[in-house]
Amino acid sequence: MLLSEHKDLKAEIKSLPEKEKDKLLLRLIAKDKVLTEHLHFKLLENEQDLVDRQEQLIQAIDEGVESLVRGRKANAKDTLLMMRKLNGSINHHFKVTKDLGTELELRIHLLNSLPIQLNEGVFTAAYKFQEKLMVYFVKTTVTLLNKYQKLHEDLRFDMQDAMNDLLRKIYQHKTASVARELGLPENL
């Protein structure tokens, strides 16, 4: 049931005593973890907390990529799983902070850090994941580029070198064919 479809319910909610409204609001907020975290960020945190959150995520990205590379031989399946996990962390960060600039910086850092030149043998079990990884990597970059284009020109200028590094990385590896097919430019 949508509130907008029930105008009389909306009017009744507005006419409730303030104490009762507060009680209902707190009960509703408690049911949504992301909303609770977003409100905490918006009402109780400041710019330094945003920087701290970003630094923690950069550290998590670096540790995840290092464990991927340092461990046994990195393969496409493990890289894809790590990329999806870290992308999920970045998505959560954006839902909580609603800060597009840090979201893009984190995604650029992730994509520039991940290895994509993986030499899988054609007959290995992980070979089928190599194409999935390439497509996911390039599609993530396309989405990132679309968001990047919507930024203010000053922010775009600050991120331009990192974006160009990412595009060069894509066009220097097997991902180039997928990038051309999806219309990704070679540089900005």
C-alpha positions as CSV (number, residue, x, y, z in Angstrom):
1,M,0.0,0.0,0.0
2,L,1.4,3.3,-1.0
3,L,0.8,6.4,1.1
4,S,0.2,8.6,-2.0
5,E,-2.7,6.4,-3.0
6,H,-4.5,7.0,0.3
7,K,-4.9,10.7,0.8
8,D,-7.2,10.3,3.7
9,L,-4.7,8.2,5.5
10,K,-2.0,10.8,4.9
11,A,-4.3,13.5,6.4
12,E,-5.0,11.3,9.5
13,I,-1.3,10.8,10.0
14,K,-0.7,14.5,9.8
15,S,-3.4,15.1,12.4
16,L,-1.8,12.7,15.0
17,P,-0.3,14.2,18.1
18,E,3.4,14.9,17.8
19,K,4.3,12.3,20.5
20,E,2.5,9.6,18.6
21,K,4.1,10.6,15.3
22,D,7.5,10.5,16.8
23,K,6.9,7.0,18.2
24,L,5.6,5.7,14.9
25,L,8.5,7.3,13.0
26,L,11.1,5.7,15.3
27,R,9.4,2.3,14.9
28,L,9.5,2.6,11.2
29,I,13.1,3.8,11.1
30,A,14.2,0.9,13.3
31,K,12.9,-1.6,10.7
32,D,15.3,-0.3,8.0
33,K,19.0,-0.7,8.8
34,V,20.2,1.5,5.9
35,L,17.8,4.2,6.7
36,T,18.9,4.2,10.3
37,E,22.5,4.4,9.3
38,H,21.7,7.2,6.8
39,L,19.9,9.2,9.4
40,H,22.8,8.7,11.8
41,F,25.2,9.9,9.2
42,K,23.1,12.9,8.2
43,L,22.2,14.0,11.7
44,L,25.2,13.1,13.9
45,E,28.2,12.9,11.6
46,N,30.3,15.6,9.9
47,E,32.7,16.0,6.9
48,Q,35.5,14.2,8.8
49,D,33.3,11.2,9.3
50,L,32.8,11.0,5.6
51,V,36.5,11.1,5.0
52,D,37.0,8.4,7.7
53,R,34.4,6.2,6.0
54,Q,36.1,6.7,2.6
55,E,39.5,5.9,4.1
56,Q,38.2,2.7,5.7
57,L,36.7,1.6,2.4
58,I,39.9,2.4,0.5
59,Q,41.8,0.3,3.1
60,A,39.2,-2.6,2.7
61,I,39.7,-2.4,-1.1
62,D,43.5,-2.5,-0.8
63,E,43.4,-5.4,1.6
64,G,40.9,-7.3,-0.5
65,V,43.0,-6.8,-3.7
66,E,46.2,-7.7,-1.9
67,S,44.7,-10.9,-0.5
68,L,43.6,-11.8,-3.9
69,V,47.0,-11.2,-5.5
70,R,49.1,-12.4,-2.6
71,G,47.2,-15.6,-2.0
72,R,47.2,-18.5,-4.4
73,K,47.3,-17.6,-8.1
74,A,44.6,-15.0,-8.8
75,N,41.9,-16.4,-11.1
76,A,38.9,-14.8,-12.8
77,K,36.4,-16.4,-10.4
78,D,38.0,-15.1,-7.2
79,T,38.6,-11.7,-8.8
80,L,34.9,-11.5,-9.9
81,L,33.7,-12.5,-6.4
82,M,36.0,-9.9,-4.7
83,M,34.9,-7.2,-7.2
84,R,31.2,-7.9,-6.5
85,K,31.8,-7.9,-2.7
86,L,33.7,-4.6,-2.8
87,N,31.2,-3.1,-5.2
88,G,28.5,-4.0,-2.7
89,S,30.4,-2.1,0.1
90,I,30.7,0.9,-2.1
91,N,26.9,0.7,-2.9
92,H,26.2,0.6,0.8
93,H,28.5,3.6,1.4
94,F,26.5,5.6,-1.2
95,K,23.1,4.6,0.2
96,V,24.3,5.8,3.6
97,T,26.1,9.0,2.6
98,K,24.5,10.0,-0.6
99,D,27.9,11.4,-1.6
100,L,28.4,10.8,-5.4
101,G,32.0,12.2,-5.3
102,T,33.3,9.7,-2.8
103,E,31.4,6.9,-4.5
104,L,33.1,7.5,-7.8
105,E,36.5,7.9,-6.2
106,L,36.1,4.6,-4.5
107,R,34.9,2.8,-7.6
108,I,37.7,4.3,-9.7
109,H,40.2,3.1,-7.0
110,L,38.7,-0.4,-7.0
111,L,38.7,-0.8,-10.8
112,N,42.3,0.6,-11.1
113,S,43.5,-1.8,-8.3
114,L,41.9,-5.0,-9.5
115,P,43.9,-7.3,-11.7
116,I,42.2,-8.1,-15.0
117,Q,45.1,-9.7,-16.9
118,L,44.5,-13.2,-15.8
119,N,46.0,-16.0,-17.9
120,E,43.4,-18.8,-17.5
121,G,43.9,-21.9,-19.4
122,V,41.1,-22.7,-21.8
123,F,40.5,-26.0,-20.1
124,T,40.5,-24.8,-16.5
125,A,37.4,-24.6,-14.4
126,A,37.8,-20.8,-13.9
127,Y,38.1,-20.0,-17.6
128,K,34.3,-19.5,-18.0
129,F,34.5,-16.8,-15.3
130,Q,37.0,-14.8,-17.3
131,E,34.4,-13.6,-19.8
132,K,32.0,-12.8,-17.0
133,L,34.7,-10.8,-15.2
134,M,35.5,-8.8,-18.4
135,V,31.9,-8.0,-19.1
136,Y,31.2,-7.0,-15.5
137,F,34.3,-4.9,-15.3
138,V,33.5,-3.0,-18.4
139,K,29.8,-2.6,-17.6
140,T,30.8,-1.2,-14.2
141,T,33.1,1.2,-15.9
142,V,30.3,2.3,-18.3
143,T,28.0,3.0,-15.4
144,L,30.9,4.8,-13.6
145,L,31.5,7.0,-16.7
146,N,27.8,7.9,-17.0
147,K,27.8,9.1,-13.3
148,Y,31.2,10.8,-13.9
149,Q,29.7,12.8,-16.8
150,K,27.0,14.2,-14.5
151,L,29.5,15.6,-12.0
152,H,30.4,19.3,-11.8
153,E,33.3,20.1,-14.1
154,D,35.7,20.8,-11.3
155,L,35.1,17.4,-9.8
156,R,35.4,15.8,-13.2
157,F,38.7,17.6,-13.7
158,D,40.0,16.2,-10.4
159,M,39.1,12.6,-11.4
160,Q,40.0,12.8,-15.1
161,D,43.6,11.3,-14.8
162,A,42.3,8.4,-12.7
163,M,39.5,7.8,-15.2
164,N,42.0,7.9,-18.1
165,D,44.2,5.4,-16.3
166,L,41.2,3.1,-16.0
167,L,40.3,3.5,-19.7
168,R,43.9,2.8,-20.7
169,K,43.9,-0.3,-18.5
170,I,40.8,-1.6,-20.2
171,Y,42.1,-1.0,-23.7
172,Q,45.5,-2.7,-23.0
173,H,43.9,-6.0,-22.0
174,K,41.4,-8.5,-23.3
175,T,38.6,-6.2,-22.1
176,A,39.2,-3.9,-25.1
177,S,36.8,-5.9,-27.3
178,V,34.0,-5.7,-24.8
179,A,34.7,-2.0,-24.2
180,R,34.5,-1.2,-28.0
181,E,31.2,-3.2,-28.2
182,L,29.7,-1.2,-25.3
183,G,31.0,2.1,-26.8
184,L,33.4,3.0,-24.1
185,P,35.8,5.8,-25.1
186,E,39.6,5.2,-25.1
187,N,40.2,8.4,-23.2
188,L,38.4,11.5,-21.9
